[in-house]
Amino acid sequence: MVEKTIAVNYLARVEGRGALNFKIEKDGKIENLQFRIYEPPRFFESFLIGRKYTELMELTSRICGICPVAHQITTLRAVENALGIKPSSQTKDLRKLLTISAHIQSNVLSMYFLSLPDLMGYESIIPMTKDHLEIVKRGLKLKKLGNDITDLIGGRAVHPVTAVINGFTALPSKNKLDVIKKRLKEAKQDTFDTVDLFSQLEIPDFKRKCEHMAISDAKEYAINEGRFKSTEGLDIDERDYRDYIFEKQRYYSTALHSYVKKRDSFMVGPLPRVNINFNQLSDDAKESVKRSGVKFPNFNPFVSHLARSIELIHDIDECIGIIDRNPIKEETNEFVCKSGFGAAITEAPRGSLYHSYSLDINGIVKSADIVPPTAHNTYNVEKDLYQFIPQIDHLPIDEIKLKCEMLIRAYDPCISCSSH
Amino acid sequence: MKEKPKIAIFKFTGCAGCQLEFLHLEDVFLDLFELFDISYWMMIKRDNDERQWDISLVEGGISTPEEIEEIKQIRKKSKFLVAFGDCAIGGCIPSIRNWIPQMESEKQVYPDPSSIHSTKVLGIGEYVKVDESLKGCPPHRDTILELLKSALLKIRPRLRQHPVCVECKFKDNACLITSKKIACMGPVISAGCGAICPTLGRECEGCFGPMSNPNAAALADIFRSIGLSEEDIKRKFRKYAGMDPEFRKEAGQ
């Protein structure tokens, strides 16, 4: 075999700025593999120090334009844990609705806009409008539904404004929720069609058994709250996260690499969620898994797309359930400020997201610690690539590039988040 | 048929929220493909045309030496360059770190800062000529459409210069400052959001940046009179546009 040098200098169809470099030697050995995150860091953990606890959700929202809701809710929960506040069940439910709406938006974006062009042989969704207009329209419609729910609960789709400590500044009207419920029901068929589409498209036959992690709860498909669990037996409370998960710096990446204490890299995201919390999926979501013919637990990272589509069905069912059980009522939203430490883990669209804060007696931030899903995943992406490349190293360089990009896109990296 | 205007969308130091707001134009998204040639958009396209563009929307601030070089190259190849959102205008939220010694920030985040080469975060206008600015974190979808429509018609877009207060009046919102003594930034902040926050029961925090010719000192006095400390006032102004000359004094030089 001839020596091959692979360089993807600016990864397309992912959020943010990343690159991939490696060399395949004549004997097939992979040298200098670097998933190079060169997104300029913004030093959130530095400038949050000195800020006030009541404005934190507004600030951390700006870590990411795709998953602002995930950062807001994680911040709010971490601050509430520091202050010893227990929000009402209505607040928890509305937050869940907000988080799920952002999952719908982000996961549809990942499936239809960022990865589908790879699987169907197009450079982007733009030329697909000529040959597959119905599919493109379906993607736009589903994404809009997610956005409109975020708009309704949060005030706007990107960087919503209503979620605050212990509640919301404004509540959605029953009429508007009913309209959304009708649209959710109508969208059901589109979500089934999405699962069908992604179970029919050919993906690389690749498997790597690595540690999968997600928050988990026996009673519900965990999204905003749960114990942090893994397929290798990790089962911890969110406040103990830093006893088990560590980070190391790589000189070529502004995102730190996460690993489990005394073990290795791990994966977070829709695939680990479906693997770990399969029993808590809605009936229709489980039924669609049967129809897809794909077996779970599954350790092919390319199955992440299908996992997203399965979650989409569950998301719609969950949203309808929340609207049905909540006759929205005004609640008081009082709390007292005190010093303390609080941590929280939630599931962002791309996987588990950790925030923690120490506050002084006036609610001023003394320290902040944030680990987004893509920071959790970057090291694992490299590990996957080491095992995946030997399966494709006989192909022409352009093909190798595309296949490796596809693997990275299956993780739906959010690079701005990772180098916050 | 006449050749379609070429659009390019770039990302610098920021969160991609402005691009997302562009993507959230779902209702007219397919029409945009008919009217414009979207020729460079890394987040959406794999084949990107790097020759030259009629309209370049630049999201994000400038915070590394590489980005300075890059924005200059983009300027050379762009007929009409837009600072797309608050980060591109003046650094936005990430600019809060401009008040902290850079080395201190780097040590806070990285065990070995030697491979990090960030500078202060500044707007793109510090380095290149900007033809138009879309305010907001993120700019409102309607403003993006206004800009695109104006480009097709070859006229200047109508962008708002007045404060959020005007939009509150349109919506019949009671003034949060006078009625509840809540420290609302609305009187010095550019309209364009539709007064989302005051309409939804909370104060404006200023995510559309300063309006034209604001009186920041007067608002800071009002904040003092309703009980805010000097530190509170600094935090209010040192947020979305602390680097702006209009807010610089209240943000703490």
Interface residues (C-beta under 8 A of the other chain):
Chain A: Y10 L11 A12 R13 V14 E15 G16 R17 P40 P41 R42 F43 F44 E45 S46 F47 I49 R51 K52 E55 E58 L59 R62 I63 C64 G65 I66 P68 L109 F113 L114 P117 E123 S124 I125 I126 T129 V136 K137 L140 K141 K143 K144 N147 G155 R156 A157 V158 H159 V161 T162 V164 T169 A170 K248 Q249 Y251 Y252 T254 L256 E405 S416
Chain B: K11 F12 T13 G14 C15 A16 G17 C18 Q19 L20 E21 L23 H24 E26 D27 F29 L30 F33 I38 M42 M43 I44 K45 R46 D47 N48 S63 T64 E67 C92 I93 P94 I96 R97 I100 E104 S105 E106 Q108 V109 Y110 P111 D112 S114 S115 I116 S118 V121 C137 P138 C193 I196 C197 T199 L200 G201 R202 E205 C207 D232 R235 K239
